[in-house]
Amino acid sequence: MNFKPLKDRVFVSYAEEEEKTKGGLYVPETAKEKPQKGKVEAVGAEVKEIKVGDSILFDKYSGSKVKMNDKEYLIIKEEDVLGIVQE
């Protein structure tokens, strides 16, 4: 895929993880209120601190979801990134 976000936008791929309670029950997506984790696929020209390949955390309801090649991505502003995960 070839996509270049504009200005201060970040293009992120993410996988929604299924979560289970200790008792083995799955937590529905609507009950989750925590930040999401994703991988940066591309960055706009004005993005300063984030690089392609970084793992980042972002709020669940930030940005715009887009679907390309049967996969969901997110386009968010750099200011909406909560932090870079250093693994």
N, CA, C and O atoms as a DFTB+ gen file, in Angstrom:
348 C
 N C O
     1  1       0.845      -1.176       0.000
     2  2       0.000       0.000       0.000
     3  2       0.887       1.234       0.000
     4  3       1.958       1.257       0.606
     5  1       0.419       2.242      -0.685
     6  2       1.156       3.487      -0.762
     7  2       0.228       4.624      -0.339
     8  3      -0.642       5.038      -1.104
     9  1       0.416       5.125       0.882
    10  2      -0.425       6.198       1.406
    11  2       0.463       7.167       2.164
    12  3       1.257       6.751       3.007
    13  1       0.339       8.439       1.878
    14  2       1.122       9.481       2.547
    15  2       0.161      10.460       3.205
    16  3      -0.541      11.193       2.508
    17  1       0.114      10.487       4.561
    18  2      -0.756      11.454       5.223
    19  2      -0.215      12.877       5.061
    20  3       0.982      13.081       4.859
    21  1      -1.100      13.836       5.152
    22  2      -0.719      15.234       5.000
    23  2      -0.439      15.883       6.353
    24  3      -0.948      15.446       7.385
    25  1       0.368      16.919       6.328
    26  2       0.679      17.786       7.472
    27  2       1.060      17.009       8.727
    28  3       2.062      16.295       8.736
    29  1       0.251      17.148       9.804
    30  2       0.591      16.546      11.093
    31  2      -0.173      15.250      11.358
    32  3      -0.420      14.900      12.512
    33  1      -0.543      14.544      10.305
    34  2      -1.317      13.311      10.447
    35  2      -0.399      12.089      10.516
    36  3       0.701      12.075       9.963
    37  1      -0.896      11.063      11.218
    38  2      -0.181       9.801      11.370
    39  2      -1.117       8.686      10.902
    40  3      -2.285       8.651      11.290
    41  1      -0.611       7.783      10.077
    42  2      -1.368       6.657       9.522
    43  2      -0.987       5.413      10.311
    44  3       0.175       5.006      10.311
    45  1      -1.966       4.803      10.987
    46  2      -1.700       3.743      11.959
    47  2      -2.467       2.472      11.608
    48  3      -3.646       2.527      11.257
    49  1      -1.796       1.337      11.705
    50  2      -2.490       0.051      11.613
    51  2      -2.634      -0.478      13.029
    52  3      -1.752      -0.284      13.865
    53  1      -3.737      -1.142      13.294
    54  2      -3.938      -1.687      14.633
    55  2      -4.797      -2.925      14.565
    56  3      -5.557      -3.135      13.620
    57  1      -4.658      -3.730      15.581
    58  2      -5.485      -4.926      15.713
    59  2      -6.242      -4.810      17.019
    60  3      -5.659      -4.582      18.078
    61  1      -7.525      -4.968      16.927
    62  2      -8.319      -4.930      18.152
    63  2      -8.165      -6.263      18.842
    64  3      -8.502      -7.307      18.283
    65  1      -7.657      -6.228      20.055
    66  2      -7.373      -7.444      20.793
    67  2      -8.594      -7.883      21.587
    68  3      -9.268      -7.069      22.218
    69  1      -8.870      -9.189      21.546
    70  2      -9.920      -9.719      22.395
    71  2      -9.368      -9.839      23.804
    72  3      -8.232     -10.269      24.005
    73  1     -10.167      -9.461      24.757
    74  2      -9.722      -9.552      26.137
    75  2     -10.671     -10.423      26.924
    76  3     -11.888     -10.379      26.746
    77  1     -10.088     -11.206      27.787
    78  2     -10.875     -12.082      28.642
    79  2     -10.682     -11.681      30.095
    80  3      -9.627     -11.186      30.491
    81  1     -11.717     -11.904      30.867
    82  2     -11.605     -11.715      32.305
    83  2     -10.907     -12.936      32.898
    84  3     -10.672     -13.916      32.192
    85  1     -10.576     -12.887      34.177
    86  2      -9.942     -14.035      34.832
    87  2     -10.839     -15.263      34.795
    88  3     -10.352     -16.394      34.811
    89  1     -12.146     -15.043      34.745
    90  2     -13.100     -16.146      34.699
    91  2     -13.304     -16.719      33.304
    92  3     -14.043     -17.690      33.140
    93  1     -12.654     -16.129      32.285
    94  2     -12.746     -16.653      30.924
    95  2     -13.792     -15.981      30.054
    96  3     -13.996     -16.395      28.913
    97  1     -14.459     -14.953      30.564
    98  2     -15.459     -14.252      29.760
    99  2     -14.794     -13.201      28.886
   100  3     -13.846     -12.543      29.315
   101  1     -15.285     -13.039      27.664
   102  2     -14.756     -12.015      26.765
   103  2     -15.383     -10.670      27.091
   104  3     -16.584     -10.579      27.344
   105  1     -14.555      -9.619      27.082
   106  2     -15.032      -8.269      27.320
   107  2     -15.446      -7.684      25.967
   108  3     -14.615      -7.602      25.062
   109  1     -16.705      -7.277      25.809
   110  2     -17.127      -6.730      24.518
   111  2     -16.430      -5.418      24.196
   112  3     -16.026      -4.683      25.097
   113  1     -16.293      -5.130      22.921
   114  2     -15.599      -3.922      22.460
   115  2     -16.230      -2.658      23.044
   116  3     -15.527      -1.695      23.349
   117  1     -17.539      -2.661      23.196
   118  2     -18.225      -1.467      23.698
   119  2     -17.920      -1.196      25.163
   120  3     -18.146      -0.082      25.636
   121  1     -17.419      -2.174      25.888
   122  2     -17.119      -1.987      27.310
   123  2     -15.700      -1.496      27.541
   124  3     -15.349      -1.125      28.661
   125  1     -14.887      -1.489      26.508
   126  2     -13.497      -1.070      26.660
   127  2     -13.396       0.445      26.569
   128  3     -13.952       1.055      25.656
   129  1     -12.698       1.041      27.499
   130  2     -12.528       2.489      27.524
   131  2     -11.061       2.868      27.671
   132  3     -10.751       3.947      28.175
   133  1     -10.174       2.014      27.247
   134  2      -8.756       2.272      27.446
   135  2      -8.088       2.657      26.130
   136  3      -8.673       2.475      25.062
   137  1      -6.888       3.180      26.196
   138  2      -6.180       3.544      24.970
   139  2      -5.906       2.329      24.101
   140  3      -5.842       1.202      24.593
   141  1      -5.747       2.561      22.830
   142  2      -5.451       1.519      21.862
   143  2      -3.975       1.580      21.496
   144  3      -3.330       2.615      21.664
   145  1      -3.448       0.485      21.002
   146  2      -2.062       0.415      20.575
   147  2      -2.039       0.167      19.076
   148  3      -2.865      -0.579      18.550
   149  1      -1.088       0.796      18.387
   150  2      -0.976       0.596      16.958
   151  2       0.442       0.797      16.465
   152  3       1.323       1.236      17.203
   153  1       0.643       0.464      15.199
   154  2       1.948       0.620      14.565
   155  2       1.851       1.710      13.516
   156  3       0.927       1.714      12.703
   157  1       2.794       2.630      13.529
   158  2       2.805       3.739      12.572
   159  2       3.254       3.224      11.211
   160  3       4.342       2.663      11.078
   161  1       2.414       3.416      10.212
   162  2       2.704       2.974       8.850
   163  2       3.259       4.112       7.987
   164  3       4.071       3.878       7.092
   165  1       2.814       5.350       8.263
   166  2       3.281       6.519       7.504
   167  2       3.027       7.769       8.333
   168  3       2.134       7.791       9.181
   169  1       3.815       8.808       8.085
   170  2       3.645      10.081       8.794
   171  2       3.656      11.236       7.800
   172  3       4.272      11.153       6.738
   173  1       2.966      12.314       8.160
   174  2       2.951      13.520       7.346
   175  2       4.246      14.304       7.495
   176  3       5.055      14.025       8.380
   177  1       4.434      15.279       6.628
   178  2       5.682      16.056       6.583
   179  2       5.928      16.880       7.847
   180  3       7.081      17.166       8.170
   181  1       4.880      17.266       8.567
   182  2       5.038      18.108       9.756
   183  2       5.167      17.319      11.067
   184  3       5.297      17.920      12.134
   185  1       5.134      15.998      11.000
   186  2       5.256      15.168      12.202
   187  2       6.715      15.160      12.635
   188  3       7.608      14.869      11.839
   189  1       6.950      15.482      13.910
   190  2       8.331      15.652      14.385
   191  2       8.838      14.506      15.243
   192  3       9.983      14.082      15.086
   193  1       8.010      13.994      16.145
   194  2       8.510      13.041      17.136
   195  2       8.215      11.578      16.825
   196  3       8.774      10.698      17.479
   197  1       7.377      11.296      15.873
   198  2       6.953       9.933      15.593
   199  2       7.530       9.490      14.253
   200  3       7.547      10.245      13.281
   201  1       8.009       8.224      14.227
   202  2       8.588       7.680      12.999
   203  2       7.802       6.462      12.534
   204  3       7.093       5.831      13.319
   205  1       7.934       6.141      11.268
   206  2       7.340       4.924      10.722
   207  2       7.933       3.737      11.470
   208  3       9.144       3.658      11.674
   209  1       7.066       2.818      11.872
   210  2       7.499       1.634      12.603
   211  2       7.337       1.737      14.107
   212  3       7.399       0.724      14.804
   213  1       7.129       2.959      14.630
   214  2       6.919       3.135      16.069
   215  2       5.611       2.480      16.504
   216  3       4.628       2.485      15.763
   217  1       5.607       1.920      17.706
   218  2       4.371       1.463      18.336
   219  2       3.885       2.608      19.209
   220  3       4.648       3.156      20.005
   221  1       2.615       2.968      19.061
   222  2       2.081       4.120      19.779
   223  2       0.792       3.752      20.511
   224  3       0.137       2.761      20.187
   225  1       0.444       4.568      21.500
   226  2      -0.838       4.479      22.187
   227  2      -1.671       5.698      21.813
   228  3      -1.153       6.809      21.706
   229  1      -2.964       5.477      21.618
   230  2      -3.876       6.568      21.274
   231  2      -5.236       6.270      21.872
   232  3      -5.560       5.112      22.135
   233  1      -6.040       7.310      22.090
   234  2      -7.386       7.125      22.627
   235  2      -8.253       6.351      21.654
   236  3      -8.094       6.441      20.437
   237  1      -9.176       5.587      22.226
   238  2     -10.063       4.733      21.438
   239  2     -10.870       5.519      20.407
   240  3     -11.062       5.039      19.290
   241  1     -11.336       6.690      20.748
   242  2     -12.229       7.430      19.857
   243  2     -11.529       8.534      19.067
   244  3     -12.206       9.415      18.536
   245  1     -10.217       8.518      18.973
   246  2      -9.512       9.568      18.230
   247  2      -9.375       9.181      16.766
   248  3      -9.389       8.000      16.417
   249  1      -9.244      10.183      15.923
   250  2      -8.963       9.971      14.511
   251  2     -10.131       9.485      13.676
   252  3     -11.281       9.470      14.114
   253  1      -9.792       9.087      12.452
   254  2     -10.775       8.601      11.489
   255  2     -10.376       7.214      11.014
   256  3      -9.244       6.996      10.581
   257  1     -11.316       6.278      11.099
   258  2     -11.048       4.933      10.605
   259  2     -11.242       4.897       9.092
   260  3     -12.186       5.479       8.559
   261  1     -10.327       4.201       8.411
   262  2     -10.450       3.989       6.973
   263  2     -10.164       2.527       6.690
   264  3      -9.444       1.868       7.441
   265  1     -10.730       2.022       5.602
   266  2     -10.502       0.640       5.226
   267  2      -9.828       0.615       3.862
   268  3     -10.346       1.167       2.891
   269  1      -8.666      -0.031       3.798
   270  2      -7.919      -0.160       2.543
   271  2      -7.430      -1.589       2.426
   272  3      -6.876      -2.142       3.376
   273  1      -7.628      -2.175       1.285
   274  2      -7.189      -3.556       1.053
   275  2      -7.711      -4.506       2.125
   276  3      -6.975      -5.362       2.615
   277  1      -8.978      -4.352       2.484
   278  2      -9.645      -5.204       3.475
   279  2      -9.019      -5.152       4.867
   280  3      -9.182      -6.093       5.643
   281  1      -8.316      -4.085       5.196
   282  2      -7.729      -3.920       6.523
   283  2      -8.095      -2.537       7.049
   284  3      -8.120      -1.566       6.292
   285  1      -8.379      -2.450       8.353
   286  2      -8.735      -1.163       8.955
   287  2      -7.499      -0.418       9.425
   288  3      -6.590      -1.000      10.018
   289  1      -7.483       0.885       9.150
   290  2      -6.406       1.771       9.576
   291  2      -7.021       2.970      10.277
   292  3      -8.236       3.167      10.255
   293  1      -6.173       3.759      10.891
   294  2      -6.620       4.952      11.580
   295  2      -5.729       6.106      11.156
   296  3      -4.510       5.958      11.067
   297  1      -6.340       7.257      10.894
   298  2      -5.583       8.474      10.599
   299  2      -5.844       9.434      11.750
   300  3      -6.980       9.850      11.980
   301  1      -4.769       9.786      12.480
   302  2      -4.905      10.663      13.637
   303  2      -3.894      11.794      13.559
   304  3      -2.896      11.707      12.843
   305  1      -4.165      12.854      14.303
   306  2      -3.214      13.956      14.412
   307  2      -2.103      13.560      15.371
   308  3      -2.314      12.766      16.287
   309  1      -0.928      14.114      15.156
   310  2       0.205      13.827      16.032
   311  2      -0.130      14.176      17.483
   312  3       0.288      13.464      18.396
   313  1      -0.867      15.246      17.710
   314  2      -1.201      15.666      19.074
   315  2      -2.122      14.678      19.791
   316  3      -2.226      14.717      21.017
   317  1      -2.793      13.793      19.045
   318  2      -3.676      12.799      19.651
   319  2      -2.942      11.530      20.079
   320  3      -3.540      10.648      20.695
   321  1      -1.670      11.432      19.764
   322  2      -0.873      10.287      20.190
   323  2      -0.504      10.483      21.656
   324  3       0.036      11.524      22.032
   325  1      -0.798       9.479      22.485
   326  2      -0.530       9.575      23.915
   327  2       0.930       9.287      24.235
   328  3       1.474       9.834      25.195
   329  1       1.565       8.440      23.444
   330  2       2.967       8.120      23.713
   331  2       3.481       7.039      22.792
   332  3       2.712       6.365      22.106
   333  1       4.800       6.881      22.784
   334  2       5.466       5.847      21.997
   335  2       5.836       4.717      22.941
   336  3       6.440       4.945      23.989
   337  1       5.469       3.491      22.563
   338  2       5.759       2.317      23.373
   339  2       7.153       1.838      23.022
   340  3       7.431       1.534      21.861
   341  1       8.026       1.767      24.002
   342  2       9.386       1.286      23.777
   343  2       9.492      -0.130      24.292
   344  3       9.540      -0.371      25.499
   345  1       9.528      -1.070      23.351
   346  2       9.533      -2.490      23.712
   347  2      10.932      -3.033      23.747
   348  3      11.128      -4.214      24.033
